Amino acid sequence: MDNRSKSLVDLYEWAYKFAEAEEIKRASRVSFQMEDGKPRNREGQRARQSPNSQSLSGNDELIHNNDGNDPMVVSIEIVGFEVKRILVDSGSTVKVLSSGAYKKMSLKEQSLSIANVLYGFVNYPVKVRGTITLPITLGDDEHTTTKCIQFYLVDHPIAYNAIFGRPIMRMANIVMVTYCMKIKFRTNIDIGFLQSTSA
């Protein structure tokens, strides 16, 4: 063993020794080694995996018609309404709700807070009608999570009812799985997922 490998081993042993007890337990639950293509825990027993885990499993099938260029488009409940055609965009920082979707929800204009201009959304500044904080609910049945999100309301014509950029993904613990065209997210009891409607 060379000095570099020995240093890495020493560093690992030091970190493991001084980690908090809860972190050690958590790490041992999620640490898997592969034997014969089957995930196993440290004791060599067959590991139990939730069908809705944030890692890839046998339940996550490759979408064969997916060339990697399809947008991640999902349906999500916003303030009690099922809103279709929501783009989940990890390359954007916007939290945009279209005026058309807002009108269909029959929300009062007085609910809007004052906002100015949105830059970087398109090639020129876009006037924002206002901002509004609305609850969103991801998932169905027991695999749901609800978060309150502040949206920018825009009159600019867009192809989607809403755009969820990185800030919403972070707040709602959303992970994109482009391999199988799903988004996964943490709930109180498990991991939930939504299949992209563009797949």
C-alpha positions, 0 to 999 in steps of 0.5 A, spaced: 500 500 500 502 506 497 503 512 502 497 516 498 492 509 499 494 509 507 493 516 508 486 515 505 485 509 509 487 513 515 482 519 514 476 514 513 478 511 520 478 518 523 472 520 520 468 514 522 471 514 529 469 521 530 462 521 526 456 522 531 452 515 533 446 517 529 450 518 522 454 511 523 447 508 524 444 512 517 450 510 513 450 503 515 443 502 513 444 506 506 451 503 505 451 497 500 455 492 497 454 488 490 454 481 490 452 477 484 448 483 482 444 483 488 444 489 493 447 487 500 448 490 507 455 490 511 453 484 514 452 480 507 444 480 508 440 481 502 438 489 503 431 491 503 429 497 498 423 501 498 420 501 491 420 508 491 428 509 493 432 515 491 437 511 488 435 507 481 432 500 482 429 494 478 422 499 478 426 504 475 425 502 467 429 505 462 424 509 457 426 507 450 424 512 446 427 517 451 433 520 447 435 525 453 432 531 450 425 530 452 423 536 457 421 533 464 413 535 464 409 533 470 402 534 473 402 537 480 397 540 485 397 547 486 393 550 491 388 545 490 388 545 483 391 539 479 396 543 474 398 540 468 404 541 463 409 544 469 416 544 466 421 541 471 428 545 469 434 544 473 438 549 468 434 555 471 433 559 477 425 561 475 419 560 479 414 562 474 406 561 474 403 563 467 397 568 468 393 563 464 394 558 470 393 563 475 386 565 472 383 558 472 385 558 479 380 564 480 385 567 485 384 574 487 388 579 484 389 582 491 393 576 493 399 579 489 405 582 492 408 587 487 414 585 483 418 589 478 422 585 472 424 578 471 431 578 468 434 572 464 427 568 463 428 570 455 433 574 451 429 581 454 426 583 461 419 580 462 414 584 466 412 581 472 405 582 474 406 580 482 409 575 486 404 570 490 406 564 495 402 558 494 402 551 496 404 545 492 403 538 493 407 533 490 405 525 489 399 521 491 396 517 496 401 517 502 407 519 498 405 526 498 409 532 500 406 539 501 411 546 500 409 553 500 412 556 494 413 564 492 411 564 484 413 570 479 406 571 475 408 573 468 403 575 462 409 573 457 407 567 453 410 560 455 409 553 453 408 551 460 403 553 466 409 553 470 416 552 471 420 549 477 427 551 477 432 549 482 430 553 488 423 549 488 427 543 486 431 544 493 425 546 497 421 540 495 427 535 495 426 534 488 431 529 484 430 528 477 432 521 474 432 522 466 434 515 465 427 513 467 423 520 466 421 521 473 422 526 479 423 523 486 422 527 492 422 526 499 416 525 503 415 524 511 414 516 510 418 514 504 420 517 497 415 519 492 415 520 485 412 523 479 412 520 472 414 525 466 408 526 461 413 527 456 416 520 456 
